[in-house]
Structures are given as structure tokens and as C-alpha cells.
Amino acid sequence: MSTQVVSHLGDLKEGIKQALASSPKKRKFEQSVEMVVVLRDVDVKKPEDRINTVVVLPYAPPKKLAKVAVIASGDLALKAKEAGADIVIDKDELNKIANDKKALRKLAKKYDFFLASTDLMPLVGRILGKYLGPRGKMPQPVPPNAPVNVLIDRAKKSIRIRIKDQPQIACRIGTESQPVEQLVENANAVLSEILKKFSASNIGKIYFKLAMGKPVKIAREGGKK
């Protein structure tokens, strides 16, 4: 990570620690730890100033953050179920909801990543394309002999970072039960990916927060916030 973004990893660590401490009330559920990167000098109306990519977290949380849908039939569908896909939809099931806009919209919103057998990609594009495309969730094609278990496991360890209608990126980097050091490495992975697209000068502000907590802005280079 560029030292022009933060002075050292300690700043990330301190920000995450403060965010974890900002929600003293114990919740009945495990809260996610969220990261928000506010960009500057970025025009979201320009395609070249947008980002929509996937980051594989170095340390996935015990409870996976991502939900994976697999669209396949036959042997590939069976392997996907055995590998822990959150839902497996075969060709007949997809055709049944082809004209159900509410069901298709719900499917596109509920699942974070989609995998589809290569032979079903044209059908998926026709039925689900207009719901998945705008969300940046078009399926990854899966050839017949591909290790779908590896692809599913990778997806469950991943997060999507995306600029929508505001010059900022908000994503989950883990859960509150994870060691701070793991959350720091995950945050660093997100920043490193952002810096492949933008320069350090485009990073305006960085915040961390729990799902139900207050945002904490981290120190920037020179100790500034």
C-alpha cells in the first residue's frame, strides 16, 4: 500500500480498533466491519472513473460474507450443491421464473456472485442479464470439467468493490469476531486494489465502522484526519 494513502498499517489498525470499540452495546448478531473510501477528483459519470471489481480477502470471516448462486444442471449442479453453493438453479427452474420480474429482481439482489455453466450462459443472459448487468453481477462461466468447488470457495472469500452514483466505495472487510490484524490485512487488500485504478491523490477519506456503529475516520499521512 502506498505510504501516500496512510502513513503506515498502524493507522488502519487504530481506525479499526476504534470502530470496534464504538459500539459498546452487545448485539444479538455478529456485526460486519465496513470500510468506506471516499474519492476525490473522480467523475462518476465517466466510465473510466468507475470501478467494479472483485477482491479476494486474505482472511475470510468465519461466517462467509458473500452468497453464491450457481446456475447449472446435471453433474455440475450436484457438485455445486456438495461444494456449498447457497442456491443451485437448473435450466427448468430458471425458465419457470423467466417472466416473474419480482422473483428475478429478488434473485439478483440476494446473491453476491453468480456462476453459470457455459452451455446455459446464453439463457442466463436473456433471462437475467438486465437484472444482473446493472449490478455488475453477470455470472462467471464454468466449463464442464472446471473445479466448481474451488470457484465457489473463492467467491465466498471475496467482496465486490464498486463505484455507483457517488465517488466512494463501501464494502465489508470482515466481522467483529475476527482478530484486528486480519481485518487490517483485508483493508489493505481493498486499498491495494483501488490503487490499481486510481492514484493515491484520489483517496480523500477512509472510514471504518461496524454495521450498527459510528464511522471512524483514520489518520492520513502526516497525522491528519
Salt bridges, closest charged atoms under 4 A:
ASP11 OD1 - HIS8 NE2 3.96
GLU34 OE1 - LYS209 NZ 3.54
ASP75 OD2 - LYS79 NZ 3.24
ASP86 OD2 - LYS156 NZ 2.68
ASP153 OD2 - LYS157 NZ 3.16
GLU181 OE2 - LYS13 NZ 3.23
GLU193 OE1 - LYS196 NZ 3.21
